[in-house]
Amino acid sequence: MLKLSGIVAKYGNITALKGIDLEVPAGSVVSLIGANGAGKSTTMKTITGLMQATEGQITFCGQEIKGLAAHQTVSRGISLVPEGRQILGRMTVLENLMIGACQRRDNEIQADIRRLFDRFPILGERREQTGGTLSGGQQQMLAIGRALMARPKLLLLDEPSMGLAPLVVADIFRIIREINQEGVTILLVEQNVRQALKVADYAYVMETGKIILHGKTEEIIHNPRVVEAYLGGKQQPAQAPKVKESCAG
């Protein structure tokens, strides 16, 4: 579904991405892990058009998307849940969700909102409450809901567990599994490596703007370098959902 080939991206004279090759097959969950500053969020921004690559190709469902603006990638079927959530704090829950659907012209927006409130009952209860008054976990649910309102084929999640309590983290990852099982392909950047590898089919390990390792999660989770750096020296089995989905629709 998504393929990055030789992607280079820069902040001024600083090269942040140094020839990234990455693939996200349709129906899968792919995790991108690495230390802070490795280039994970920059990769997400480059995919969505928030930052432009200077070299390489980005194809989505067989079409080149490098050079498109962010609103154009959304219209192609890619939605981003950004690091730090970035909801609109002075707008209500309902208004935030409507912004997620701003490019849609169909008649099912209200039905989708009702389905989101079924998935996130607390958001339904607080639909008229401003986003800035929600808890961190509720804001993350709102950020995910806002992205889903665009009806994406590919959902990009950038550090969805950041700053959340363990019980809330478990809930967020349950939601991620459900979204994938419903047919949405996911690219996940996550500081909680153990959780990320449990939910993913395939993983890439990033370091200083380069991919240094990649493979199926059952291989990555037993890699000594990953175990030592991210898993506290203990190996854990990983289980990943298997979902088939196409670019059609």
C-alpha positions as CSV (number, residue, x, y, z in Angstrom):
1,M,0.0,0.0,0.0
2,L,2.7,2.5,1.1
3,K,6.3,2.4,-0.1
4,L,9.2,4.8,0.6
5,S,12.2,4.5,-1.5
6,G,15.5,6.4,-0.8
7,I,13.7,9.2,1.1
8,V,15.9,12.1,2.1
9,A,14.5,15.0,4.1
10,K,16.3,18.0,5.6
11,Y,15.9,20.7,8.2
12,G,17.9,23.4,6.6
13,N,21.4,22.0,6.3
14,I,20.7,19.1,8.7
15,T,19.8,15.8,7.0
16,A,17.1,14.2,9.1
17,L,16.3,11.2,6.9
18,K,19.2,9.6,5.1
19,G,17.7,7.3,2.4
20,I,14.8,5.7,4.1
21,D,13.3,2.5,2.5
22,L,10.1,1.3,4.1
23,E,6.9,-0.6,3.1
24,V,3.5,-0.9,4.7
25,P,1.5,-3.7,3.1
26,A,-2.3,-3.3,2.9
27,G,-4.1,-4.7,6.0
28,S,-1.0,-4.7,8.2
29,V,0.3,-3.0,11.3
30,V,3.8,-1.8,10.8
31,S,5.8,-0.3,13.7
32,L,8.6,2.2,13.4
33,I,10.8,2.2,16.6
34,G,13.9,4.0,17.7
35,A,15.3,6.4,20.2
36,N,14.2,10.1,20.4
37,G,15.7,12.1,17.6
38,A,16.0,9.0,15.3
39,G,13.8,10.6,12.6
40,K,10.5,8.7,13.3
41,S,8.2,11.7,13.5
42,T,10.0,13.3,10.5
43,T,9.2,10.1,8.5
44,M,5.5,10.5,9.4
45,K,5.5,14.2,8.5
46,T,7.2,13.4,5.1
47,I,4.7,10.8,4.3
48,T,1.8,13.2,4.9
49,G,3.3,16.2,3.2
50,L,3.8,18.3,6.3
51,M,7.5,18.1,5.4
52,Q,8.8,17.6,1.8
53,A,11.4,15.0,0.9
54,T,14.3,16.3,-1.1
55,E,15.1,12.9,-2.7
56,G,13.4,9.6,-3.3
57,Q,9.9,8.4,-4.0
58,I,6.7,7.9,-1.9
59,T,4.0,5.8,-3.5
60,F,0.6,5.1,-2.0
61,C,-1.7,2.6,-3.6
62,G,0.6,2.6,-6.6
63,Q,0.6,6.4,-7.1
64,E,3.4,8.9,-6.4
65,I,2.4,11.2,-3.5
66,K,5.8,12.9,-2.8
67,G,5.3,16.6,-3.2
68,L,1.6,16.6,-2.3
69,A,0.4,19.0,0.3
70,A,-1.0,17.6,3.6
71,H,-4.6,18.1,2.6
72,Q,-4.0,16.3,-0.6
73,T,-2.6,13.2,1.1
74,V,-5.7,13.2,3.4
75,S,-7.9,13.2,0.3
76,R,-5.9,10.2,-1.0
77,G,-6.7,8.2,2.1
78,I,-3.9,8.9,4.7
79,S,-4.7,10.3,8.1
80,L,-2.2,11.3,10.8
81,V,-2.7,11.2,14.6
82,P,0.2,13.5,15.5
83,E,2.6,13.3,18.4
84,G,1.2,15.3,21.3
85,R,-2.4,14.8,19.9
86,Q,-2.7,18.5,18.8
87,I,-6.4,18.7,19.2
88,L,-8.1,22.1,19.0
89,G,-8.4,22.9,22.7
90,R,-10.9,25.7,22.4
91,M,-13.3,23.8,20.1
92,T,-15.7,21.2,21.4
93,V,-15.3,17.4,20.9
94,L,-17.9,17.5,18.2
95,E,-16.3,20.4,16.4
96,N,-12.9,18.6,16.5
97,L,-14.5,15.6,14.9
98,M,-16.2,17.6,12.2
99,I,-12.8,19.1,11.2
100,G,-11.6,15.6,10.6
101,A,-14.4,15.2,8.1
102,C,-13.9,18.6,6.4
103,Q,-13.0,17.2,3.0
104,R,-15.9,14.8,2.8
105,R,-18.9,15.4,0.7
106,D,-20.9,12.3,1.5
107,N,-24.1,11.9,3.6
108,E,-22.7,9.5,6.2
109,I,-20.7,12.0,8.4
110,Q,-23.4,12.0,11.2
111,A,-23.5,8.2,11.1
112,D,-19.8,8.0,11.5
113,I,-19.9,10.4,14.4
114,R,-22.5,8.1,16.1
115,R,-20.2,5.1,15.5
116,L,-17.3,7.0,17.0
117,F,-19.4,7.8,20.1
118,D,-20.3,4.1,20.4
119,R,-16.5,3.3,20.3
120,F,-15.6,6.1,22.6
121,P,-18.6,6.6,24.9
122,I,-16.8,9.2,27.0
123,L,-16.5,11.4,24.0
124,G,-20.2,11.1,23.3
125,E,-20.9,12.2,26.9
126,R,-18.7,15.2,26.5
127,R,-19.5,16.1,22.9
128,E,-20.1,19.8,23.9
129,Q,-17.1,20.0,26.1
130,T,-14.0,21.8,24.8
131,G,-11.1,19.6,23.9
132,G,-8.6,21.4,26.2
133,T,-10.6,20.3,29.3
134,L,-10.4,16.6,28.5
135,S,-7.9,14.3,30.2
136,G,-4.9,13.1,28.3
137,G,-6.4,9.8,27.4
138,Q,-9.7,11.4,26.3
139,Q,-7.7,13.8,24.1
140,Q,-5.9,10.8,22.5
141,M,-9.2,9.2,21.8
142,L,-10.4,12.4,20.3
143,A,-7.3,12.7,18.1
144,I,-7.8,9.1,16.9
145,G,-11.5,9.8,16.3
146,R,-10.7,13.0,14.3
147,A,-8.3,11.1,12.1
148,L,-10.9,8.3,11.5
149,M,-13.5,10.8,10.4
150,A,-11.6,11.2,7.2
151,R,-12.2,7.5,6.5
152,P,-8.5,6.7,5.9
153,K,-7.2,3.6,4.2
154,L,-3.9,4.2,6.1
155,L,-3.7,5.6,9.6
156,L,-0.4,7.0,10.9
157,L,-0.1,7.0,14.7
158,D,2.7,9.0,16.2
159,E,3.4,8.1,19.8
160,P,-0.2,7.4,20.9
161,S,0.8,6.3,24.4
162,M,2.9,9.3,25.3
163,G,2.2,10.7,28.7
164,L,-0.7,8.3,29.4
165,A,-1.3,6.1,32.5
166,P,-0.7,2.3,32.0
167,L,-4.4,1.4,32.1
168,V,-5.1,4.1,29.5
169,V,-2.3,2.8,27.3
170,A,-3.7,-0.7,27.4
171,D,-7.1,0.8,26.2
172,I,-5.5,2.7,23.4
173,F,-3.7,-0.4,22.1
174,R,-6.9,-2.4,22.3
175,I,-8.5,0.3,20.1
176,I,-5.6,0.2,17.6
177,R,-6.1,-3.6,17.3
178,E,-9.8,-3.1,16.7
179,I,-9.2,-0.4,14.0
180,N,-6.8,-2.7,12.2
181,Q,-9.2,-5.6,12.4
182,E,-11.9,-3.5,10.8
183,G,-9.7,-3.1,7.7
184,V,-7.5,0.0,8.3
185,T,-3.8,-0.3,7.6
186,I,-1.6,1.2,10.3
187,L,1.9,2.7,10.6
188,L,2.7,3.1,14.2
189,V,5.5,5.1,15.8
190,E,5.6,4.3,19.5
191,Q,8.0,4.7,22.5
192,N,6.5,1.7,24.2
193,V,8.4,-0.8,22.1
194,R,7.0,-3.9,23.8
195,Q,3.4,-2.8,23.2
196,A,4.3,-1.8,19.6
197,L,5.8,-5.1,18.8
198,K,2.9,-7.0,20.3
199,V,0.4,-5.3,18.0
200,A,2.5,-5.2,14.8
201,D,3.1,-7.6,11.9
202,Y,6.4,-6.1,10.9
203,A,8.8,-3.6,12.4
204,Y,11.5,-1.2,11.4
205,V,14.2,0.0,13.7
206,M,15.5,3.5,13.1
207,E,18.7,5.2,14.2
208,T,20.0,8.7,13.3
209,G,17.9,9.0,10.2
210,K,18.5,5.5,8.9
211,I,16.8,2.1,9.0
212,I,19.2,-0.2,10.7
213,L,17.0,-3.3,11.2
214,H,13.7,-4.5,9.8
215,G,11.8,-7.8,9.8
216,K,8.7,-9.6,11.1
217,T,8.0,-8.8,14.7
218,E,8.8,-12.3,15.9
219,E,12.3,-11.8,14.5
220,I,12.8,-8.2,15.7
221,I,11.6,-9.0,19.2
222,H,14.4,-11.6,19.6
223,N,17.1,-9.5,18.0
224,P,19.8,-9.0,20.7
225,R,20.3,-5.4,19.7
226,V,16.6,-4.6,20.1
227,V,16.3,-6.7,23.3
228,E,19.2,-4.8,24.9
229,A,18.2,-1.3,23.8
230,Y,14.4,-1.4,24.1
231,L,13.2,-4.5,26.0
232,G,15.2,-4.5,29.2
233,G,17.2,-7.5,28.2
234,K,14.2,-9.8,28.2
235,Q,12.7,-11.5,25.2
236,Q,8.9,-11.6,24.9
237,P,6.8,-13.3,22.2
238,A,4.7,-11.1,19.9
239,Q,1.3,-11.7,18.5
240,A,0.0,-9.7,15.5
241,P,-3.4,-9.5,13.9
242,K,-3.8,-10.6,10.3
243,V,-6.1,-8.5,8.2
244,K,-6.5,-8.3,4.5
245,E,-7.4,-5.0,2.9
246,S,-6.9,-3.4,-0.5
247,C,-6.6,0.1,-1.9
248,A,-10.0,-0.1,-3.5
249,G,-12.8,2.0,-2.1
